[in-house]
Amino acid sequence: MKKSLNLLQLVILILVLGNSAILAQDRITGSNFVTRSEVIAQNGMVATSHPLATLIGLDILKNGGNAIDAAIAANAALGLMEPTGSGIGGDLFAIIWSAKDRKLYGLNASGRSPEKLTLQYFKDKKMTSIPAFGPLPVSVPGCVDGWFEMHSKFGTKKMEEILAPAIKYAKEGFPVTELIGYYLTGTSRRFKEYPNFADTYMPNGKPLEKGMVFKNP
């Protein structure tokens, strides 16, 4: 009986200590194990996956632009700073609430398949699926057209001013973040033989790494 009691006490002690160690890593307040505090603002906010892109969007708002102006500016910056996940060669989708019209708008700016890339082309090449890499899976880019569609209806600032921050960072450079450096290092093994990839993303023959200042004028 005493042996069983000691074993039970040991189990309880382990559970208590283990739970204390877990709780010690948690936040002091708020929901359990959320990664960051919620953002609270009075006049507007911008949420992106890159701090510089977020800052660009906020600057647009501070300088009198509206949400659409800020979204386009931030999206342009992301295409430069996070080429592994977005860019002007891709598509764009938007859901926009207009407080003025009291109406919800949707935009599908996804690109179509190239006109001459027909089903017969794949049949003639004995291909049963679209390849994952190379020029064949690429659709006609719709992102930039999507920018101008949104801007023509809702934008307030000139596009030259909206795109200026991304252009400035492309010319002057910006530090590569840890995650993007990781992805570019991995993809460089696959794409280094593709024309222009190495010229752009492998300066001096080496893939971009965390902290390197990258320019893409």
ChimeraX commands (.cxc) that place a marker at each C-alpha (Angstrom):
marker #1 position 0.00,0.00,0.00 radius 0.5
marker #1 position 2.83,2.35,0.90 radius 0.5
marker #1 position 4.62,1.50,-2.33 radius 0.5
marker #1 position 1.49,2.25,-4.38 radius 0.5
marker #1 position 1.01,5.54,-2.52 radius 0.5
marker #1 position 4.61,6.61,-3.23 radius 0.5
marker #1 position 4.14,5.78,-6.91 radius 0.5
marker #1 position 0.93,7.82,-7.03 radius 0.5
marker #1 position 2.65,10.76,-5.34 radius 0.5
marker #1 position 5.48,10.54,-7.86 radius 0.5
marker #1 position 3.06,10.58,-10.79 radius 0.5
marker #1 position 1.22,13.59,-9.34 radius 0.5
marker #1 position 4.52,15.40,-8.78 radius 0.5
marker #1 position 5.60,14.77,-12.39 radius 0.5
marker #1 position 2.28,16.01,-13.69 radius 0.5
marker #1 position 2.43,19.14,-11.55 radius 0.5
marker #1 position 6.02,19.94,-12.52 radius 0.5
marker #1 position 5.36,19.20,-16.17 radius 0.5
marker #1 position 2.29,21.40,-16.21 radius 0.5
marker #1 position 4.20,24.18,-14.48 radius 0.5
marker #1 position 6.97,23.98,-17.08 radius 0.5
marker #1 position 4.42,24.21,-19.88 radius 0.5
marker #1 position 2.59,27.13,-18.31 radius 0.5
marker #1 position 5.90,28.89,-17.75 radius 0.5
marker #1 position 6.29,29.12,-21.53 radius 0.5
marker #1 position 2.82,30.52,-22.05 radius 0.5
marker #1 position 1.82,34.18,-22.24 radius 0.5
marker #1 position 0.96,36.04,-19.05 radius 0.5
marker #1 position -2.43,37.10,-20.38 radius 0.5
marker #1 position -4.78,36.42,-23.25 radius 0.5
marker #1 position -5.72,33.11,-24.86 radius 0.5
marker #1 position -3.47,30.15,-24.19 radius 0.5
marker #1 position -0.43,29.86,-26.42 radius 0.5
marker #1 position -1.37,32.51,-28.95 radius 0.5
marker #1 position 1.78,33.66,-30.72 radius 0.5
marker #1 position 1.25,37.39,-30.41 radius 0.5
marker #1 position -1.09,40.03,-29.06 radius 0.5
marker #1 position -3.92,41.24,-31.25 radius 0.5
marker #1 position -3.41,44.51,-33.10 radius 0.5
marker #1 position -5.64,47.37,-31.93 radius 0.5
marker #1 position -5.88,50.58,-33.95 radius 0.5
marker #1 position -8.20,53.57,-34.28 radius 0.5
marker #1 position -7.62,54.71,-37.86 radius 0.5
marker #1 position -6.45,51.71,-39.86 radius 0.5
marker #1 position -4.13,48.74,-39.98 radius 0.5
marker #1 position -2.12,46.67,-42.43 radius 0.5
marker #1 position -1.37,42.96,-42.09 radius 0.5
marker #1 position 1.22,41.23,-44.30 radius 0.5
marker #1 position 3.81,38.50,-43.88 radius 0.5
marker #1 position 6.75,40.93,-44.12 radius 0.5
marker #1 position 7.40,43.87,-41.76 radius 0.5
marker #1 position 8.69,46.17,-44.50 radius 0.5
marker #1 position 5.63,45.52,-46.66 radius 0.5
marker #1 position 3.42,46.25,-43.66 radius 0.5
marker #1 position 5.33,49.48,-43.02 radius 0.5
marker #1 position 4.87,50.52,-46.67 radius 0.5
marker #1 position 1.13,50.00,-46.41 radius 0.5
marker #1 position 0.97,52.01,-43.18 radius 0.5
marker #1 position 2.94,54.86,-44.73 radius 0.5
marker #1 position 0.46,54.99,-47.61 radius 0.5
marker #1 position -2.41,55.28,-45.11 radius 0.5
marker #1 position -0.60,57.94,-43.09 radius 0.5
marker #1 position -0.01,59.97,-46.25 radius 0.5
marker #1 position -3.71,60.09,-47.11 radius 0.5
marker #1 position -4.16,56.91,-49.13 radius 0.5
marker #1 position -7.03,54.52,-48.59 radius 0.5
marker #1 position -7.10,50.76,-47.98 radius 0.5
marker #1 position -6.88,49.91,-51.68 radius 0.5
marker #1 position -3.85,52.14,-52.18 radius 0.5
marker #1 position -2.17,50.53,-49.18 radius 0.5
marker #1 position -3.05,47.00,-50.33 radius 0.5
marker #1 position -1.55,47.55,-53.77 radius 0.5
marker #1 position 1.62,49.10,-52.33 radius 0.5
marker #1 position 2.07,46.26,-49.85 radius 0.5
marker #1 position 1.36,43.62,-52.49 radius 0.5
marker #1 position 3.97,45.12,-54.81 radius 0.5
marker #1 position 6.51,45.04,-51.99 radius 0.5
marker #1 position 5.72,41.40,-51.17 radius 0.5
marker #1 position 6.37,40.41,-54.77 radius 0.5
marker #1 position 9.84,41.84,-54.37 radius 0.5
marker #1 position 10.60,40.74,-50.81 radius 0.5
marker #1 position 8.92,37.33,-50.84 radius 0.5
marker #1 position 9.35,36.04,-54.39 radius 0.5
marker #1 position 8.75,32.48,-53.20 radius 0.5
marker #1 position 5.10,33.20,-52.46 radius 0.5
marker #1 position 3.87,36.11,-54.55 radius 0.5
marker #1 position 4.77,38.41,-57.40 radius 0.5
marker #1 position 3.62,40.35,-60.43 radius 0.5
marker #1 position 3.80,37.17,-62.47 radius 0.5
marker #1 position 0.98,35.60,-60.47 radius 0.5
marker #1 position -2.72,36.05,-59.85 radius 0.5
marker #1 position -4.78,38.27,-57.58 radius 0.5
marker #1 position -8.08,37.80,-55.77 radius 0.5
marker #1 position -9.79,40.46,-53.69 radius 0.5
marker #1 position -12.92,40.91,-51.61 radius 0.5
marker #1 position -13.59,44.60,-51.01 radius 0.5
marker #1 position -16.20,46.20,-48.80 radius 0.5
marker #1 position -17.16,49.69,-49.91 radius 0.5
marker #1 position -18.49,51.70,-46.98 radius 0.5
marker #1 position -19.60,54.39,-49.42 radius 0.5
marker #1 position -21.70,52.02,-51.54 radius 0.5
marker #1 position -22.59,49.71,-48.65 radius 0.5
marker #1 position -21.70,46.92,-51.03 radius 0.5
marker #1 position -19.32,43.96,-51.20 radius 0.5
marker #1 position -17.20,43.61,-54.35 radius 0.5
marker #1 position -15.22,40.62,-55.54 radius 0.5
marker #1 position -12.35,40.55,-58.04 radius 0.5
marker #1 position -10.95,37.51,-59.83 radius 0.5
marker #1 position -7.71,38.63,-61.46 radius 0.5
marker #1 position -6.40,35.15,-62.19 radius 0.5
marker #1 position -4.63,34.77,-65.50 radius 0.5
marker #1 position -5.85,32.55,-68.30 radius 0.5
marker #1 position -3.95,29.86,-70.12 radius 0.5
marker #1 position -1.92,31.25,-73.06 radius 0.5
marker #1 position -3.97,31.40,-76.26 radius 0.5
marker #1 position -1.77,29.00,-78.23 radius 0.5
marker #1 position -1.29,26.52,-75.39 radius 0.5
marker #1 position -4.15,24.24,-76.38 radius 0.5
marker #1 position -5.17,20.79,-75.22 radius 0.5
marker #1 position -4.03,19.48,-78.60 radius 0.5
marker #1 position -0.49,20.67,-77.85 radius 0.5
marker #1 position -0.32,18.37,-74.84 radius 0.5
marker #1 position -1.81,15.49,-76.80 radius 0.5
marker #1 position 0.72,15.94,-79.59 radius 0.5
marker #1 position 3.52,15.87,-77.01 radius 0.5
marker #1 position 2.07,12.69,-75.44 radius 0.5
marker #1 position 1.60,14.56,-72.16 radius 0.5
marker #1 position -1.18,13.47,-69.82 radius 0.5
marker #1 position -0.72,16.26,-67.25 radius 0.5
marker #1 position 0.65,19.77,-66.96 radius 0.5
marker #1 position 4.24,19.68,-65.68 radius 0.5
marker #1 position 4.99,21.27,-62.32 radius 0.5
marker #1 position 8.00,23.27,-63.54 radius 0.5
marker #1 position 9.07,25.16,-66.64 radius 0.5
marker #1 position 7.08,27.51,-68.92 radius 0.5
marker #1 position 4.10,25.24,-69.63 radius 0.5
marker #1 position 2.29,25.59,-66.27 radius 0.5
marker #1 position 2.56,29.40,-66.33 radius 0.5
marker #1 position -0.68,31.30,-66.94 radius 0.5
marker #1 position -0.98,34.85,-68.26 radius 0.5
marker #1 position -0.21,37.05,-65.21 radius 0.5
marker #1 position -3.27,38.76,-63.76 radius 0.5
marker #1 position -1.85,40.50,-60.70 radius 0.5
marker #1 position -0.91,43.86,-62.23 radius 0.5
marker #1 position -4.19,44.05,-64.16 radius 0.5
marker #1 position -5.93,43.37,-60.83 radius 0.5
marker #1 position -4.09,46.29,-59.23 radius 0.5
marker #1 position -5.30,48.68,-61.89 radius 0.5
marker #1 position -8.84,47.29,-61.81 radius 0.5
marker #1 position -9.06,47.96,-58.07 radius 0.5
marker #1 position -7.33,51.29,-58.39 radius 0.5
marker #1 position -9.59,52.57,-61.15 radius 0.5
marker #1 position -12.67,51.95,-59.01 radius 0.5
marker #1 position -11.46,52.61,-55.47 radius 0.5
marker #1 position -7.95,54.08,-55.50 radius 0.5
marker #1 position -7.16,57.67,-54.56 radius 0.5
marker #1 position -3.40,58.11,-54.95 radius 0.5
marker #1 position -1.51,57.98,-58.23 radius 0.5
marker #1 position -0.07,54.58,-59.09 radius 0.5
marker #1 position 3.37,56.12,-59.40 radius 0.5
marker #1 position 3.21,57.10,-55.74 radius 0.5
marker #1 position 1.73,53.76,-54.68 radius 0.5
marker #1 position 4.46,51.72,-56.38 radius 0.5
marker #1 position 7.33,54.06,-55.46 radius 0.5
marker #1 position 8.26,52.33,-52.16 radius 0.5
marker #1 position 8.62,48.90,-53.78 radius 0.5
marker #1 position 10.68,50.42,-56.60 radius 0.5
marker #1 position 12.91,52.17,-54.05 radius 0.5
marker #1 position 13.60,48.92,-52.17 radius 0.5
marker #1 position 14.24,47.11,-55.45 radius 0.5
marker #1 position 16.92,49.66,-56.37 radius 0.5
marker #1 position 18.48,50.21,-52.95 radius 0.5
marker #1 position 18.04,46.72,-51.50 radius 0.5
marker #1 position 16.62,45.17,-48.35 radius 0.5
marker #1 position 17.72,42.39,-45.94 radius 0.5
marker #1 position 16.55,38.89,-46.83 radius 0.5
marker #1 position 14.49,37.36,-44.02 radius 0.5
marker #1 position 15.26,33.99,-42.48 radius 0.5
marker #1 position 12.34,32.09,-44.01 radius 0.5
marker #1 position 12.78,33.50,-47.52 radius 0.5
marker #1 position 16.50,32.77,-47.35 radius 0.5
marker #1 position 15.69,29.19,-46.42 radius 0.5
marker #1 position 13.24,28.77,-49.32 radius 0.5
marker #1 position 15.52,30.41,-51.87 radius 0.5
marker #1 position 18.44,28.24,-50.83 radius 0.5
marker #1 position 16.30,25.15,-51.36 radius 0.5
marker #1 position 14.78,26.22,-54.66 radius 0.5
marker #1 position 18.14,27.31,-56.05 radius 0.5
marker #1 position 19.14,23.64,-56.28 radius 0.5
marker #1 position 16.20,22.99,-58.60 radius 0.5
marker #1 position 16.07,26.22,-60.59 radius 0.5
marker #1 position 19.71,27.25,-60.93 radius 0.5
marker #1 position 19.81,25.89,-64.47 radius 0.5
marker #1 position 16.79,27.95,-65.58 radius 0.5
marker #1 position 17.64,31.11,-67.56 radius 0.5
marker #1 position 17.73,34.29,-65.45 radius 0.5
marker #1 position 17.13,32.55,-62.10 radius 0.5
marker #1 position 20.78,32.42,-61.15 radius 0.5
marker #1 position 21.35,35.92,-62.51 radius 0.5
marker #1 position 18.67,37.31,-60.20 radius 0.5
marker #1 position 18.58,35.12,-57.09 radius 0.5
marker #1 position 22.13,33.75,-56.98 radius 0.5
marker #1 position 24.44,36.76,-57.01 radius 0.5
marker #1 position 28.08,35.71,-57.17 radius 0.5
marker #1 position 26.89,32.17,-57.84 radius 0.5
marker #1 position 25.50,31.67,-54.33 radius 0.5
marker #1 position 21.87,31.54,-53.16 radius 0.5
marker #1 position 20.51,34.38,-51.07 radius 0.5
marker #1 position 20.76,33.82,-47.33 radius 0.5
marker #1 position 19.32,35.44,-44.22 radius 0.5
marker #1 position 20.61,38.97,-43.72 radius 0.5
marker #1 position 22.01,39.45,-47.21 radius 0.5
marker #1 position 21.01,42.75,-48.84 radius 0.5
marker #1 position 19.15,41.90,-52.03 radius 0.5
marker #1 position 18.56,44.27,-54.94 radius 0.5
marker #1 position 16.39,43.55,-57.96 radius 0.5
marker #1 position 16.29,46.72,-60.07 radius 0.5
marker link #1:1,2 radius 0.2
marker link #1:2,3 radius 0.2
marker link #1:3,4 radius 0.2
marker link #1:4,5 radius 0.2
marker link #1:5,6 radius 0.2
marker link #1:6,7 radius 0.2
marker link #1:7,8 radius 0.2
marker link #1:8,9 radius 0.2
marker link #1:9,10 radius 0.2
marker link #1:10,11 radius 0.2
marker link #1:11,12 radius 0.2
marker link #1:12,13 radius 0.2
marker link #1:13,14 radius 0.2
marker link #1:14,15 radius 0.2
marker link #1:15,16 radius 0.2
marker link #1:16,17 radius 0.2
marker link #1:17,18 radius 0.2
marker link #1:18,19 radius 0.2
marker link #1:19,20 radius 0.2
marker link #1:20,21 radius 0.2
marker link #1:21,22 radius 0.2
marker link #1:22,23 radius 0.2
marker link #1:23,24 radius 0.2
marker link #1:24,25 radius 0.2
marker link #1:25,26 radius 0.2
marker link #1:26,27 radius 0.2
marker link #1:27,28 radius 0.2
marker link #1:28,29 radius 0.2
marker link #1:29,30 radius 0.2
marker link #1:30,31 radius 0.2
marker link #1:31,32 radius 0.2
marker link #1:32,33 radius 0.2
marker link #1:33,34 radius 0.2
marker link #1:34,35 radius 0.2
marker link #1:35,36 radius 0.2
marker link #1:36,37 radius 0.2
marker link #1:37,38 radius 0.2
marker link #1:38,39 radius 0.2
marker link #1:39,40 radius 0.2
marker link #1:40,41 radius 0.2
marker link #1:41,42 radius 0.2
marker link #1:42,43 radius 0.2
marker link #1:43,44 radius 0.2
marker link #1:44,45 radius 0.2
marker link #1:45,46 radius 0.2
marker link #1:46,47 radius 0.2
marker link #1:47,48 radius 0.2
marker link #1:48,49 radius 0.2
marker link #1:49,50 radius 0.2
marker link #1:50,51 radius 0.2
marker link #1:51,52 radius 0.2
marker link #1:52,53 radius 0.2
marker link #1:53,54 radius 0.2
marker link #1:54,55 radius 0.2
marker link #1:55,56 radius 0.2
marker link #1:56,57 radius 0.2
marker link #1:57,58 radius 0.2
marker link #1:58,59 radius 0.2
marker link #1:59,60 radius 0.2
marker link #1:60,61 radius 0.2
marker link #1:61,62 radius 0.2
marker link #1:62,63 radius 0.2
marker link #1:63,64 radius 0.2
marker link #1:64,65 radius 0.2
marker link #1:65,66 radius 0.2
marker link #1:66,67 radius 0.2
marker link #1:67,68 radius 0.2
marker link #1:68,69 radius 0.2
marker link #1:69,70 radius 0.2
marker link #1:70,71 radius 0.2
marker link #1:71,72 radius 0.2
marker link #1:72,73 radius 0.2
marker link #1:73,74 radius 0.2
marker link #1:74,75 radius 0.2
marker link #1:75,76 radius 0.2
marker link #1:76,77 radius 0.2
marker link #1:77,78 radius 0.2
marker link #1:78,79 radius 0.2
marker link #1:79,80 radius 0.2
marker link #1:80,81 radius 0.2
marker link #1:81,82 radius 0.2
marker link #1:82,83 radius 0.2
marker link #1:83,84 radius 0.2
marker link #1:84,85 radius 0.2
marker link #1:85,86 radius 0.2
marker link #1:86,87 radius 0.2
marker link #1:87,88 radius 0.2
marker link #1:88,89 radius 0.2
marker link #1:89,90 radius 0.2
marker link #1:90,91 radius 0.2
marker link #1:91,92 radius 0.2
marker link #1:92,93 radius 0.2
marker link #1:93,94 radius 0.2
marker link #1:94,95 radius 0.2
marker link #1:95,96 radius 0.2
marker link #1:96,97 radius 0.2
marker link #1:97,98 radius 0.2
marker link #1:98,99 radius 0.2
marker link #1:99,100 radius 0.2
marker link #1:100,101 radius 0.2
marker link #1:101,102 radius 0.2
marker link #1:102,103 radius 0.2
marker link #1:103,104 radius 0.2
marker link #1:104,105 radius 0.2
marker link #1:105,106 radius 0.2
marker link #1:106,107 radius 0.2
marker link #1:107,108 radius 0.2
marker link #1:108,109 radius 0.2
marker link #1:109,110 radius 0.2
marker link #1:110,111 radius 0.2
marker link #1:111,112 radius 0.2
marker link #1:112,113 radius 0.2
marker link #1:113,114 radius 0.2
marker link #1:114,115 radius 0.2
marker link #1:115,116 radius 0.2
marker link #1:116,117 radius 0.2
marker link #1:117,118 radius 0.2
marker link #1:118,119 radius 0.2
marker link #1:119,120 radius 0.2
marker link #1:120,121 radius 0.2
marker link #1:121,122 radius 0.2
marker link #1:122,123 radius 0.2
marker link #1:123,124 radius 0.2
marker link #1:124,125 radius 0.2
marker link #1:125,126 radius 0.2
marker link #1:126,127 radius 0.2
marker link #1:127,128 radius 0.2
marker link #1:128,129 radius 0.2
marker link #1:129,130 radius 0.2
marker link #1:130,131 radius 0.2
marker link #1:131,132 radius 0.2
marker link #1:132,133 radius 0.2
marker link #1:133,134 radius 0.2
marker link #1:134,135 radius 0.2
marker link #1:135,136 radius 0.2
marker link #1:136,137 radius 0.2
marker link #1:137,138 radius 0.2
marker link #1:138,139 radius 0.2
marker link #1:139,140 radius 0.2
marker link #1:140,141 radius 0.2
marker link #1:141,142 radius 0.2
marker link #1:142,143 radius 0.2
marker link #1:143,144 radius 0.2
marker link #1:144,145 radius 0.2
marker link #1:145,146 radius 0.2
marker link #1:146,147 radius 0.2
marker link #1:147,148 radius 0.2
marker link #1:148,149 radius 0.2
marker link #1:149,150 radius 0.2
marker link #1:150,151 radius 0.2
marker link #1:151,152 radius 0.2
marker link #1:152,153 radius 0.2
marker link #1:153,154 radius 0.2
marker link #1:154,155 radius 0.2
marker link #1:155,156 radius 0.2
marker link #1:156,157 radius 0.2
marker link #1:157,158 radius 0.2
marker link #1:158,159 radius 0.2
marker link #1:159,160 radius 0.2
marker link #1:160,161 radius 0.2
marker link #1:161,162 radius 0.2
marker link #1:162,163 radius 0.2
marker link #1:163,164 radius 0.2
marker link #1:164,165 radius 0.2
marker link #1:165,166 radius 0.2
marker link #1:166,167 radius 0.2
marker link #1:167,168 radius 0.2
marker link #1:168,169 radius 0.2
marker link #1:169,170 radius 0.2
marker link #1:170,171 radius 0.2
marker link #1:171,172 radius 0.2
marker link #1:172,173 radius 0.2
marker link #1:173,174 radius 0.2
marker link #1:174,175 radius 0.2
marker link #1:175,176 radius 0.2
marker link #1:176,177 radius 0.2
marker link #1:177,178 radius 0.2
marker link #1:178,179 radius 0.2
marker link #1:179,180 radius 0.2
marker link #1:180,181 radius 0.2
marker link #1:181,182 radius 0.2
marker link #1:182,183 radius 0.2
marker link #1:183,184 radius 0.2
marker link #1:184,185 radius 0.2
marker link #1:185,186 radius 0.2
marker link #1:186,187 radius 0.2
marker link #1:187,188 radius 0.2
marker link #1:188,189 radius 0.2
marker link #1:189,190 radius 0.2
marker link #1:190,191 radius 0.2
marker link #1:191,192 radius 0.2
marker link #1:192,193 radius 0.2
marker link #1:193,194 radius 0.2
marker link #1:194,195 radius 0.2
marker link #1:195,196 radius 0.2
marker link #1:196,197 radius 0.2
marker link #1:197,198 radius 0.2
marker link #1:198,199 radius 0.2
marker link #1:199,200 radius 0.2
marker link #1:200,201 radius 0.2
marker link #1:201,202 radius 0.2
marker link #1:202,203 radius 0.2
marker link #1:203,204 radius 0.2
marker link #1:204,205 radius 0.2
marker link #1:205,206 radius 0.2
marker link #1:206,207 radius 0.2
marker link #1:207,208 radius 0.2
marker link #1:208,209 radius 0.2
marker link #1:209,210 radius 0.2
marker link #1:210,211 radius 0.2
marker link #1:211,212 radius 0.2
marker link #1:212,213 radius 0.2
marker link #1:213,214 radius 0.2
marker link #1:214,215 radius 0.2
marker link #1:215,216 radius 0.2
marker link #1:216,217 radius 0.2
view
